[in-house]
Amino acid sequence: MKNIAILCSGGDVSGMNAALKRFVEYSIGKGLRPYFVEHGFEGLIDNNIYEAGYRDVAGIISRGGTKIHTSRSKRFMERSYRKQAIDNLKSHNIGYLVVLGGDGSFKGMQALSDESEGLSFAGIPATIDNDIAGTEYCLGVDTALNIIKSAIDSIRDTASSFSRAFVIEAMGRECGYLALVSALTSGAEMCLIPEIPYELEDYKACFQKQRIGGRKYFIAVVSESLKNSEQVAEWFKEEIGIESRITVLGHIQRGGNPTVYDRLMAFHFVTQAIDGLLEGNKSSVICYDNGGFNHKKIEDVAFKKYQINPELLKLGMEFGCHI
């Protein structure tokens, strides 16, 4: 019986626990012995590795975060520590490793693959930023979008009551996906993302006309990467003549009960990862695009620039990101 391990690296997302449950159950069904690695690559270095069974994943599918914890490991950047990690995997007779994470995690996985023999690796994109090249969807994104949607719906109530403009800052690192989709699906009046150039002055005449026409409040969704929430709030006050407030949603976007879609995607991602390893893939990332799953080389994922779905970006540009 061959042993297989899984770890979570980088930022946590809702859906990771669903992936862990599927990992244990599907591995056993395929005649593999599943292992958990606690605290990501740090746990790999410290040999925090143990065999997992059904009781370890009972009742976790509805929980956000990750039962086995995660980390960002500076030590892993050093080859001596990576060798230690490889030795630890071999000490448990582990031949397969599944990594849930983003591009930094996949770069670490690539280094392990390059420096080891007899080990095979599969990456599962798991980041709410949805900024991994080669895949249109990363685990955890749908849950994050639903959390943002609920927050905007609630903020709209108080914006309407007080006749205010609210500037809502969404996460996403350097990617505007969360902000764009949230703005489009929440009826926001403004959306600012790094992928589409903007000038606040271009909004002035239209927003003033809306005020004259009876609009009492505005919702603006901005990407955190722009670092301009205070500027936009001040612009509403000085140029549009409306009281404004800022809401930074922060890390609530990473947690919470995973949606049905994220649970289902966790199921598919893990199934694809394990099947690929059993079929002989030595090192790949499971990607989802054009309605299907495929296995891509790590260098085609971790070392390339992400792109927001062109049709989605076109939709944002048609609105001028001024919705």
C-alpha positions as semicolon CSV with decimal commas, in nm:
position;residue;x (nm);y (nm);z (nm)
1;M;0,000;0,000;0,000
2;K;0,140;0,338;-0,101
3;N;0,114;0,632;0,136
4;I;-0,020;0,974;0,034
5;A;-0,011;1,303;0,225
6;I;-0,183;1,639;0,205
7;L;-0,098;1,984;0,340
8;C;-0,241;2,337;0,329
9;S;-0,008;2,628;0,258
10;G;-0,049;3,006;0,251
11;G;-0,384;3,173;0,314
12;D;-0,669;2,956;0,437
13;V;-0,998;2,931;0,248
14;S;-1,339;2,783;0,313
15;G;-1,350;2,450;0,134
16;M;-1,018;2,321;0,260
17;N;-1,186;2,102;0,519
18;A;-1,419;1,962;0,256
19;A;-1,107;1,879;0,053
20;L;-0,949;1,704;0,352
21;K;-1,259;1,490;0,400
22;R;-1,264;1,386;0,036
23;F;-0,888;1,323;0,047
24;V;-0,911;1,074;0,331
25;E;-1,215;0,889;0,202
26;Y;-1,107;0,875;-0,163
27;S;-0,751;0,773;-0,076
28;I;-0,871;0,482;0,132
29;G;-1,113;0,383;-0,142
30;K;-0,821;0,376;-0,387
31;G;-0,611;0,155;-0,164
32;L;-0,385;0,435;-0,038
33;R;-0,293;0,518;0,322
34;P;-0,367;0,892;0,383
35;Y;-0,148;1,119;0,597
36;F;-0,199;1,475;0,719
37;V;0,081;1,733;0,741
38;E;0,008;1,994;1,009
39;H;0,100;2,361;0,954
40;G;0,194;2,337;0,586
41;F;0,558;2,333;0,477
42;E;0,661;2,420;0,832
43;G;0,506;2,094;0,948
44;L;0,681;1,911;0,666
45;I;1,014;2,040;0,796
46;D;0,929;1,957;1,158
47;N;0,796;1,610;1,070
48;N;0,450;1,700;1,198
49;I;0,303;1,420;0,989
50;Y;0,052;1,156;1,096
51;E;-0,179;0,897;0,949
52;A;-0,539;1,016;0,904
53;G;-0,861;0,822;0,915
54;Y;-1,236;0,863;0,900
55;R;-1,264;1,000;1,252
56;D;-1,021;1,280;1,168
57;V;-1,258;1,420;0,904
58;A;-1,595;1,348;1,065
59;G;-1,809;1,662;1,080
60;I;-1,555;1,900;0,926
61;I;-1,714;1,951;0,583
62;S;-1,924;2,246;0,705
63;R;-1,637;2,426;0,879
64;G;-1,429;2,706;0,730
65;G;-1,052;2,726;0,760
66;T;-0,846;2,409;0,775
67;K;-0,835;2,142;1,043
68;I;-0,467;2,075;0,975
69;H;-0,370;2,445;0,990
70;T;-0,157;2,637;0,744
71;S;0,150;2,859;0,740
72;R;0,389;3,066;0,532
73;S;0,734;2,917;0,571
74;K;1,050;3,125;0,530
75;R;1,264;2,825;0,625
76;F;1,133;2,635;0,325
77;M;1,315;2,876;0,097
78;E;1,643;2,720;0,211
79;R;1,748;2,399;0,039
80;S;1,868;2,235;0,362
81;Y;1,519;2,258;0,508
82;R;1,363;2,126;0,189
83;K;1,595;1,825;0,210
84;Q;1,476;1,773;0,567
85;A;1,115;1,786;0,444
86;I;1,187;1,528;0,173
87;D;1,358;1,300;0,425
88;N;1,056;1,327;0,654
89;L;0,819;1,226;0,374
90;K;1,037;0,927;0,291
91;S;1,056;0,825;0,657
92;H;0,678;0,773;0,643
93;N;0,704;0,593;0,307
94;I;0,498;0,870;0,148
95;G;0,518;0,865;-0,230
96;Y;0,251;1,124;-0,312
97;L;0,194;1,475;-0,178
98;V;-0,110;1,697;-0,244
99;V;-0,066;2,070;-0,178
100;L;-0,357;2,312;-0,131
101;G;-0,243;2,671;-0,185
102;G;-0,151;2,949;-0,425
103;D;0,138;3,032;-0,654
104;G;0,393;3,061;-0,372
105;S;0,292;2,719;-0,245
106;F;0,324;2,573;-0,594
107;K;0,671;2,721;-0,634
108;G;0,767;2,542;-0,314
109;M;0,613;2,223;-0,448
110;Q;0,813;2,264;-0,769
111;A;1,135;2,294;-0,568
112;L;1,054;1,971;-0,383
113;S;0,981;1,797;-0,711
114;D;1,310;1,914;-0,865
115;E;1,513;1,806;-0,563
116;S;1,355;1,466;-0,491
117;E;1,332;1,124;-0,649
118;G;1,049;0,879;-0,611
119;L;0,800;1,144;-0,499
120;S;0,505;1,280;-0,699
121;F;0,315;1,601;-0,636
122;A;-0,027;1,751;-0,718
123;G;-0,136;2,108;-0,648
124;I;-0,491;2,226;-0,586
125;P;-0,552;2,602;-0,636
126;A;-0,691;2,731;-0,307
127;T;-0,698;3,110;-0,269
128;I;-0,984;3,357;-0,251
129;D;-0,779;3,596;-0,467
130;N;-0,850;3,374;-0,773
131;D;-0,515;3,488;-0,913
132;I;-0,361;3,159;-1,027
133;A;-0,262;3,140;-1,393
134;G;-0,422;2,860;-1,590
135;T;-0,736;2,814;-1,381
136;E;-1,058;3,015;-1,391
137;Y;-1,152;2,904;-1,041
138;C;-0,971;2,848;-0,713
139;L;-1,115;2,675;-0,410
140;G;-1,276;2,917;-0,162
141;V;-1,369;3,190;-0,409
142;D;-1,744;3,126;-0,413
143;T;-1,768;3,134;-0,033
144;A;-1,572;3,460;-0,023
145;L;-1,800;3,614;-0,287
146;N;-2,109;3,516;-0,090
147;I;-1,966;3,674;0,225
148;I;-1,893;3,996;0,035
149;K;-2,241;3,987;-0,117
150;S;-2,402;3,959;0,227
151;A;-2,188;4,244;0,359
152;I;-2,274;4,475;0,068
153;D;-2,645;4,394;0,101
154;S;-2,630;4,490;0,469
155;I;-2,429;4,806;0,405
156;R;-2,676;4,913;0,137
157;D;-2,948;4,924;0,403
158;T;-2,762;5,176;0,617
159;A;-2,633;5,368;0,313
160;S;-2,994;5,414;0,205
161;S;-3,112;5,510;0,552
162;F;-2,847;5,780;0,598
163;S;-2,812;5,886;0,230
164;R;-2,440;5,813;0,232
165;A;-2,176;5,682;-0,004
166;F;-2,002;5,370;0,118
167;V;-1,660;5,267;-0,010
168;I;-1,624;4,892;0,042
169;E;-1,273;4,749;0,019
170;A;-1,251;4,387;-0,100
171;M;-0,951;4,157;-0,071
172;G;-0,781;3,995;-0,369
173;R;-0,416;4,098;-0,339
174;E;-0,316;4,231;-0,686
175;C;-0,622;4,078;-0,855
176;G;-0,952;4,262;-0,894
177;Y;-1,169;3,950;-0,938
178;L;-1,347;3,963;-0,600
179;A;-1,421;4,335;-0,631
180;L;-1,541;4,310;-0,991
181;V;-1,774;4,014;-0,946
182;S;-1,907;4,152;-0,617
183;A;-1,981;4,491;-0,773
184;L;-2,153;4,341;-1,078
185;T;-2,371;4,108;-0,872
186;S;-2,454;4,354;-0,593
187;G;-2,567;4,648;-0,803
188;A;-2,283;4,876;-0,699
189;E;-2,257;5,217;-0,861
190;M;-1,877;5,212;-0,882
191;C;-1,607;4,947;-0,908
192;L;-1,233;5,016;-0,916
193;I;-0,985;4,737;-0,990
194;P;-0,617;4,733;-1,096
195;E;-0,690;4,565;-1,431
196;I;-0,895;4,859;-1,563
197;P;-0,747;5,213;-1,561
198;Y;-0,970;5,482;-1,416
199;E;-0,993;5,852;-1,340
200;L;-1,232;5,961;-1,068
201;E;-1,299;6,280;-1,262
202;D;-1,466;6,068;-1,533
203;Y;-1,738;5,970;-1,286
204;K;-1,816;6,320;-1,163
205;A;-2,068;6,443;-1,419
206;C;-2,263;6,115;-1,423
207;F;-2,280;6,089;-1,044
208;Q;-2,385;6,451;-1,008
209;K;-2,659;6,389;-1,265
210;Q;-2,775;6,085;-1,066
211;R;-2,789;6,299;-0,750
212;I;-3,005;6,555;-0,930
213;G;-3,220;6,271;-1,062
214;G;-3,293;6,149;-0,711
215;R;-3,018;5,903;-0,614
216;K;-2,968;5,927;-0,240
217;Y;-2,671;5,695;-0,187
218;F;-2,381;5,522;-0,365
219;I;-2,202;5,191;-0,321
220;A;-1,841;5,178;-0,443
221;V;-1,645;4,851;-0,438
222;V;-1,268;4,888;-0,463
223;S;-0,983;4,638;-0,474
224;E;-0,744;4,644;-0,179
225;S;-0,446;4,655;-0,416
226;L;-0,532;5,012;-0,519
227;K;-0,489;5,140;-0,163
228;N;-0,725;5,425;-0,244
229;S;-1,029;5,380;-0,018
230;E;-0,968;5,704;0,173
231;Q;-0,912;5,896;-0,149
232;V;-1,238;5,767;-0,299
233;A;-1,434;5,844;0,019
234;E;-1,294;6,198;0,023
235;W;-1,380;6,236;-0,346
236;F;-1,746;6,150;-0,279
237;K;-1,756;6,411;-0,004
238;E;-1,577;6,693;-0,186
239;E;-1,678;6,637;-0,550
240;I;-2,020;6,469;-0,529
241;G;-2,131;6,640;-0,211
242;I;-2,239;6,334;-0,018
243;E;-2,132;6,208;0,324
244;S;-1,914;5,897;0,292
245;R;-1,791;5,602;0,497
246;I;-1,529;5,331;0,443
247;T;-1,579;4,961;0,520
248;V;-1,276;4,733;0,498
249;L;-1,413;4,380;0,493
250;G;-1,080;4,220;0,575
251;H;-1,038;3,859;0,680
252;I;-1,407;3,780;0,721
253;Q;-1,382;3,708;0,347
254;R;-1,161;3,405;0,417
255;G;-1,379;3,230;0,673
256;G;-1,729;3,103;0,715
257;N;-1,938;2,803;0,623
258;P;-1,830;2,686;0,274
259;T;-2,094;2,709;0,003
260;V;-2,234;2,409;-0,177
261;Y;-2,028;2,504;-0,483
262;D;-1,701;2,512;-0,290
263;R;-1,777;2,177;-0,128
264;L;-1,846;2,027;-0,468
265;M;-1,533;2,182;-0,621
266;A;-1,326;2,047;-0,333
267;F;-1,462;1,702;-0,414
268;H;-1,366;1,737;-0,782
269;F;-1,023;1,894;-0,724
270;V;-0,914;1,620;-0,483
271;T;-1,049;1,342;-0,704
272;Q;-0,860;1,482;-1,001
273;A;-0,540;1,521;-0,797
274;I;-0,537;1,164;-0,666
275;D;-0,637;1,011;-0,999
276;G;-0,360;1,206;-1,171
277;L;-0,100;1,084;-0,924
278;L;-0,212;0,724;-0,966
279;E;-0,194;0,766;-1,343
280;G;0,172;0,866;-1,318
281;N;0,174;1,247;-1,309
282;K;0,492;1,346;-1,127
283;S;0,424;1,714;-1,071
284;S;0,115;1,907;-1,180
285;V;-0,152;2,155;-1,075
286;I;-0,520;2,074;-1,118
287;C;-0,686;2,357;-1,312
288;Y;-1,047;2,431;-1,399
289;D;-1,128;2,616;-1,720
290;N;-1,373;2,599;-2,006
291;G;-1,604;2,396;-1,785
292;G;-1,360;2,112;-1,723
293;F;-1,057;1,999;-1,525
294;N;-0,707;1,950;-1,658
295;H;-0,354;1,893;-1,529
296;K;-0,095;2,160;-1,603
297;K;0,278;2,179;-1,541
298;I;0,366;2,378;-1,232
299;E;0,581;2,620;-1,433
300;D;0,279;2,701;-1,649
301;V;0,086;2,799;-1,338
302;A;0,318;2,933;-1,068
303;F;0,552;3,128;-1,293
304;K;0,299;3,301;-1,520
305;K;0,074;3,603;-1,475
306;Y;-0,292;3,533;-1,399
307;Q;-0,565;3,675;-1,619
308;I;-0,922;3,747;-1,521
309;N;-1,163;3,570;-1,754
310;P;-1,166;3,794;-2,067
311;E;-1,546;3,787;-2,095
312;L;-1,583;3,898;-1,734
313;L;-1,326;4,172;-1,778
314;K;-1,502;4,285;-2,097
315;L;-1,828;4,308;-1,904
316;G;-1,657;4,530;-1,645
317;M;-1,510;4,748;-1,917
318;E;-1,845;4,785;-2,092
319;F;-1,974;4,939;-1,772
320;G;-1,649;5,133;-1,748
321;C;-1,634;4,976;-1,405
322;H;-1,897;5,240;-1,340
323;I;-2,206;5,036;-1,289
